[in-house]
């Protein structure tokens, strides 16, 4: 009986995001103060879970991986339903309390469309998965992500001059989020145009995946404009800003201060890892980031937890996103000892030369 329950939970844990989506749909249906309290409880539960629920170091053997795939795919239509409900409400009659839904639904957009899109576009050999992933990213304003992330970030991780989403120690998180978002699009365009030129194919054509991605985003915006009024459109824009900020701060945290000498292999110590139970379940093991970069072809449930505490974050993602946003000095102070330890015990000789100032971190 115990083994059966353990097996059941090993699948159920990855349905946490869909459960939150259903809870948000119920909150919007109930509406008013009661609905807002239900929606707000999701964020409170995540933060409490990150602080108190500990780590999950397990790598179960799954007999039914299609159930894990279902937990990923179901996010996309469920968030569409939640988005439709919310934009309908604000279009029919905006109330001041609707503003409090924006960060909550923005967080959920980051989880259900951007993070899920990230997972799906990594499956380059599965056209259906990539197509769903690209539409999820288009709906969250990141049509260039599939190109820059796969062919840029995974190649250039830790090389700050070439990777727009590797943050230097001491970077301003808000400035980083804005510049990383812009640079991702610029880098993606460069990657795609170079590939097209090598194939002697026209840049301004449907063979250009960036242009196709932008077209998907335009279609989504047109649909929003058609079905909802200007209030609905402004609200959708606000949700996108929040979702992309959360996503870029995730990048910020995952690689904060870590460098790599150009031309050297990507190793586990080039990303911060986390086995935080709550964040791992919500992000489909994105937090096992060290192994994700070393073995990007692995399915999310196969990723190694990397038990080395020297490359581990002290908490989950949302906690640190909140700390870097509202208390950046404190967040940096928590990372400085880890960066010093990284410099002394993990960095190569070339990497030590690039991070000599870490010696002075307290």
C-alpha positions in Angstrom: 0.0 0.0 0.0 2.8 2.4 0.9 4.6 1.7 -2.4 1.4 2.3 -4.3 0.9 5.7 -2.6 4.5 6.6 -3.2 4.1 5.7 -6.9 0.8 7.7 -7.2 2.4 10.8 -5.6 5.4 10.6 -7.9 3.0 11.3 -10.8 0.6 13.6 -8.9 3.4 16.0 -7.8 3.8 17.2 -11.4 0.1 18.1 -11.6 0.6 20.9 -9.1 0.5 23.6 -11.8 -2.7 22.3 -13.4 -4.3 22.1 -9.9 -3.4 25.7 -9.3 -4.9 26.6 -12.7 -8.2 24.9 -11.7 -8.1 26.7 -8.4 -7.6 30.0 -10.2 -10.5 29.2 -12.5 -12.7 28.6 -9.5 -11.5 31.8 -7.8 -12.5 33.8 -10.9 -15.8 32.1 -11.1 -16.5 32.9 -7.4 -15.2 36.4 -7.9 -15.2 39.2 -5.4 -13.1 39.3 -2.2 -13.6 35.6 -1.6 -12.2 34.7 -5.0 -9.2 37.0 -4.6 -8.4 35.3 -1.2 -8.5 31.9 -2.9 -6.2 33.1 -5.7 -3.8 34.8 -3.3 -3.6 31.7 -1.2 -1.8 30.0 -4.2 1.1 32.4 -4.0 1.2 32.1 -0.2 1.2 28.3 -0.5 4.1 28.4 -2.9 6.3 30.6 -0.7 5.4 28.6 2.4 6.2 25.4 0.5 9.6 26.7 -0.7 10.5 27.6 2.9 9.2 24.6 4.8 8.7 21.6 2.5 12.3 20.8 2.0 14.0 19.1 -1.0 13.1 16.2 -3.3 16.1 14.2 -4.4 14.3 11.3 -5.9 14.6 10.1 -9.5 11.8 7.6 -9.8 11.5 5.1 -12.6 8.2 5.8 -14.4 6.1 3.1 -16.0 3.7 5.5 -17.6 5.6 8.6 -18.9 2.6 9.7 -21.0 1.0 10.7 -17.7 4.0 13.1 -17.1 3.6 14.5 -20.6 0.0 15.1 -19.9 0.8 17.1 -16.8 2.9 19.4 -19.1 0.5 19.7 -22.1 -2.6 20.3 -20.0 -1.1 23.6 -18.8 -1.6 25.3 -22.1 -5.3 25.0 -22.6 -6.0 25.4 -18.9 -4.2 28.7 -18.8 -6.1 29.8 -21.9 -9.3 29.2 -20.1 -8.1 31.1 -17.0 -7.0 34.0 -19.2 -10.3 34.0 -21.1 -12.2 34.1 -17.8 -10.1 37.0 -16.4 -10.1 39.1 -19.5 -13.9 38.6 -19.8 -14.4 39.9 -16.3 -12.2 43.0 -16.7 -13.7 43.8 -20.1 -17.2 43.6 -18.7 -16.5 45.8 -15.7 -13.1 46.5 -14.3 -12.9 46.6 -10.5 -9.9 47.8 -8.5 -9.4 44.4 -6.9 -8.7 43.0 -10.3 -5.3 44.6 -10.1 -4.3 42.1 -7.4 -5.0 39.3 -9.9 -2.3 40.6 -12.3 0.8 39.4 -10.4 -0.9 36.1 -9.6 -1.9 35.3 -13.1 1.4 36.7 -14.4 3.2 34.2 -12.3 0.9 31.5 -13.6 1.5 32.6 -17.2 5.3 32.2 -16.6 4.7 28.7 -15.3 2.1 27.5 -17.7 3.1 29.1 -21.0 6.8 30.2 -20.7 8.2 27.3 -18.6 6.0 24.7 -20.4 7.1 26.3 -23.7 10.7 25.9 -22.6 10.1 22.2 -21.9 8.4 21.5 -25.1 10.7 23.3 -27.6 13.6 21.3 -26.2 12.0 18.2 -27.8 13.4 19.1 -31.2 12.6 15.7 -32.7 8.9 15.9 -31.8 7.1 18.3 -34.1 3.8 18.4 -32.2 5.5 19.1 -28.9 7.5 21.9 -30.5 4.5 23.4 -32.2 2.5 23.6 -28.9 5.6 25.0 -27.2 6.0 27.7 -29.8 2.4 28.7 -29.5 2.7 28.9 -25.7 5.8 31.1 -26.0 4.1 33.3 -28.7 1.2 33.9 -26.3 3.6 35.1 -23.7 5.6 37.3 -26.1 8.6 35.1 -26.4 8.6 33.8 -30.0 12.3 34.2 -30.3 13.0 32.1 -27.2 13.0 28.7 -29.0 15.9 29.8 -31.2 18.0 31.8 -28.8 17.6 29.4 -25.9 18.4 26.2 -27.8 21.0 27.4 -30.2 22.4 30.4 -28.1 22.0 30.1 -24.4 22.8 26.3 -24.2 25.9 27.0 -26.3 27.1 30.2 -24.6 26.1 29.7 -21.0 28.5 31.5 -18.6 30.1 33.6 -21.4 28.7 36.9 -20.3 29.6 38.8 -23.5 27.7 36.2 -25.7 24.9 35.0 -23.5 22.2 37.6 -22.7 20.7 35.6 -19.8 23.9 35.0 -17.8 23.9 37.6 -15.0 27.1 39.1 -13.5 27.4 39.3 -9.8 26.0 42.6 -8.6 23.7 43.2 -11.6 20.5 45.1 -11.0 17.7 42.5 -11.4 15.2 44.9 -13.0 17.7 46.3 -15.5 18.8 42.7 -16.3 15.2 41.6 -17.0 14.7 44.4 -19.5 18.0 44.1 -21.3 17.9 40.3 -21.3 14.4 40.3 -22.9 15.6 42.7 -25.7 18.9 40.9 -26.3 17.2 37.5 -26.5 15.3 38.8 -29.6 18.4 40.4 -31.1 20.5 37.3 -30.6 17.8 35.0 -31.9 17.5 37.1 -35.1 21.3 36.8 -35.6 21.3 33.0 -35.0 18.4 32.5 -37.4 19.6 34.7 -40.2 23.1 33.1 -40.1 21.5 29.7 -40.5 19.3 30.8 -43.4 22.3 32.3 -45.2 24.3 29.1 -44.8 21.4 27.3 -46.4 21.0 29.9 -49.2 17.4 30.6 -48.1 15.6 33.9 -48.0 15.6 35.7 -44.7 12.2 37.3 -45.2 10.2 34.1 -45.8 8.3 31.5 -43.9 11.5 29.5 -43.5 12.5 32.1 -41.0 11.3 30.7 -37.6 11.6 34.0 -35.9 9.2 35.7 -38.4 6.9 32.8 -38.0 7.0 33.1 -34.3 6.3 36.9 -34.5 3.4 36.1 -36.7 2.0 33.7 -34.1 2.3 36.5 -31.5 0.5 39.0 -33.8 -2.3 36.4 -34.2 -2.7 36.1 -30.5 -2.8 39.9 -30.0 -5.4 40.2 -32.8 -7.6 37.6 -31.1 -7.3 39.4 -27.8 -8.2 42.6 -29.5 -11.1 41.0 -31.3 -12.7 39.2 -28.3 -12.0 41.8 -25.6 -12.1 45.6 -25.3 -9.1 47.9 -24.6 -9.2 47.1 -20.9 -8.8 43.5 -21.7 -5.9 44.3 -24.0 -4.1 46.4 -21.4 -4.7 43.7 -18.8 -3.2 41.1 -21.2 -0.2 43.4 -21.7 0.3 43.7 -17.9 0.1 40.0 -17.5 2.8 39.6 -20.1 5.1 42.1 -18.4 4.8 40.3 -15.1 5.3 36.8 -16.7 8.4 37.9 -18.6 9.9 39.6 -15.6 9.4 36.5 -13.5 10.9 34.4 -16.3 14.0 36.7 -16.8 14.5 36.8 -13.0 14.5 33.0 -13.1 17.3 33.2 -15.7 19.0 35.8 -13.4 19.0 33.4 -10.4 19.9 30.2 -12.3 23.3 31.7 -13.6 23.9 34.6 -11.2 27.7 35.3 -11.1 28.7 32.1 -12.7 31.2 32.3 -15.6 32.7 29.8 -18.0 35.9 30.1 -20.1 35.0 30.1 -23.8 35.7 26.8 -25.5 35.6 24.7 -22.3 32.9 22.0 -21.7 29.7 22.9 -19.9 29.8 21.3 -16.4 27.4 21.1 -13.5 29.1 24.0 -11.7 28.1 26.5 -14.5 24.5 26.7 -13.2 22.9 27.1 -9.8 20.9 24.0 -8.8 17.9 23.6 -6.6 16.0 20.5 -5.4 13.4 22.6 -3.6 10.3 20.4 -3.5 7.8 23.1 -4.3 9.7 24.9 -7.1 10.7 21.6 -8.7 7.2 20.3 -8.9 5.8 23.6 -10.3 8.6 24.0 -13.0 8.9 20.3 -14.0 12.4 20.1 -12.5 13.7 23.2 -14.2 15.4 23.7 -10.9 17.6 20.8 -11.6 19.3 23.2 -13.8 22.9 22.0 -13.5 22.0 18.6 -15.1 19.7 20.3 -17.6 22.6 22.2 -19.1 24.9 19.2 -19.1 22.3 16.8 -20.4 19.7 18.9 -22.2 18.2 16.0 -24.1 17.0 14.3 -20.9 13.3 14.3 -20.1 12.5 16.4 -17.1 11.7 13.4 -14.9 15.2 11.9 -15.7 17.3 14.9 -14.5 19.8 14.2 -11.8 19.4 16.2 -8.5 23.1 17.0 -8.3 23.6 16.5 -4.6 26.7 18.8 -4.4 25.5 21.6 -1.9 28.3 23.9 -3.2 26.3 24.6 -6.4 22.9 24.7 -4.8 20.6 27.7 -4.1 19.5 28.2 -0.5 15.8 28.2 -1.4 13.3 28.0 -4.3 12.9 30.3 -7.2 9.9 32.4 -6.2 11.4 33.2 -2.8 14.5 34.5 -4.5 12.6 36.4 -7.2 10.8 38.2 -4.4 14.0 38.9 -2.5 15.9 40.2 -5.5 13.0 42.3 -6.5 12.1 43.9 -3.2 15.3 43.3 -1.0 18.1 43.1 -3.6 20.9 43.9 -1.1 19.8 41.1 1.2 19.5 38.6 -1.7 23.0 39.5 -3.0 24.4 39.1 0.5 23.0 35.5 0.6 24.7 34.7 -2.7 28.1 36.3 -2.0 29.4 33.4 0.3 28.2 30.9 -2.4 30.1 32.8 -5.1 33.2 32.9 -3.0 33.0 29.2 -2.4 32.4 28.6 -6.1 35.5 30.6 -7.0 37.7 28.8 -4.5 36.4 25.2 -5.0 34.8 24.9 -8.4 36.1 27.4 -10.9 38.8 26.4 -13.3 42.0 28.4 -13.4 40.7 30.5 -16.3 37.4 31.1 -14.5 39.3 32.1 -11.3 41.0 34.8 -13.3 37.6 36.2 -14.3 36.3 36.1 -10.7 39.1 37.3 -8.6 36.9 39.8 -6.9 34.8 37.0 -5.4 37.6 36.4 -2.9 36.5 39.6 -1.1 32.9 38.5 -0.8 31.9 37.9 2.8 
